[in-house]
Amino acid sequence: MLKEFRAFIARGNVVDLAVAVVIGAAFGKIISSLVEGLVMPPIGMVTGGIDFTSLFVVLDSSKGIPASLAEARAKGIPVLAYGQFINDAINFLIIAAVIFLIVRQYNRLKAEPAAAPTTKECPYCISSIPVKATRCAHCTAELKAP
């Protein structure tokens, strides 16, 4: 069993996956920091500083109507805390948009591989001919095979 476990761990896929998870976690922290520090403050200014996390609906008002979500939880009043869901959904959309913009910019910067040439010059008449040609179509000279 130890031999099988060692073989499993030594496989390239497991190591690649482990590296991807570690890098993904680090990248997630960078994106979260970017969203919380640079993207959310202007959005908070636009929305007037609304704190979605404190939005809730009281399900049972027999114990009274709490002033805040923390008070409702402290008193054990059942509430539907939909504000946190809205906040998390907005954060997800913002993070997804930021990741999209980063990946889009990365793809623009990534160099495209050079295409293989499809033509070559005839050494006798300097005409452009296909790479696989063994005879020039212009001067009919025989060419060396590629």
Steps between C-alpha positions, in 0.01 A plus 500: 500500500786739578648424158169584329470823699856601402421429133180704526679799652787478251266530202536831321129580515491502881800731526361729229166514679667581832699783341184632330310501831777687683541756221120531470472575871771766477340648189163499678648708781639749247164529324311534831739774609456677166121482524478602869765773482456654156168399345253495791571851644384681183197268477422578865512872421265455203247297702509747789683266736223240522601204716320204346615262775260656752184447292258243643133410538359390836317166467347490849415837655360352822834563676513859376652676201878529530683814391788310347593156375744457788223572749269248329767231517579582864131469598448189287238662279461313170587726209556468128841667459494564125744792515809281538392302193465822299841616622664170410332497156623854429850408616495192276396704197767761567770235553390318183516827304848582636628150417347530151681830443831360626476185285392706200803730541729200552375341177565825313857516629572135429702466181338298226721233341637589160325323215707259293591645159285374213718633218866519408701678232624326189881541500503545120219746422435635853126424468284399792406130489341254746735348758433143382565578132776301327478699175453876457170588331654816348836389360446119515835451676532182706538568870640289777241303698421657838 
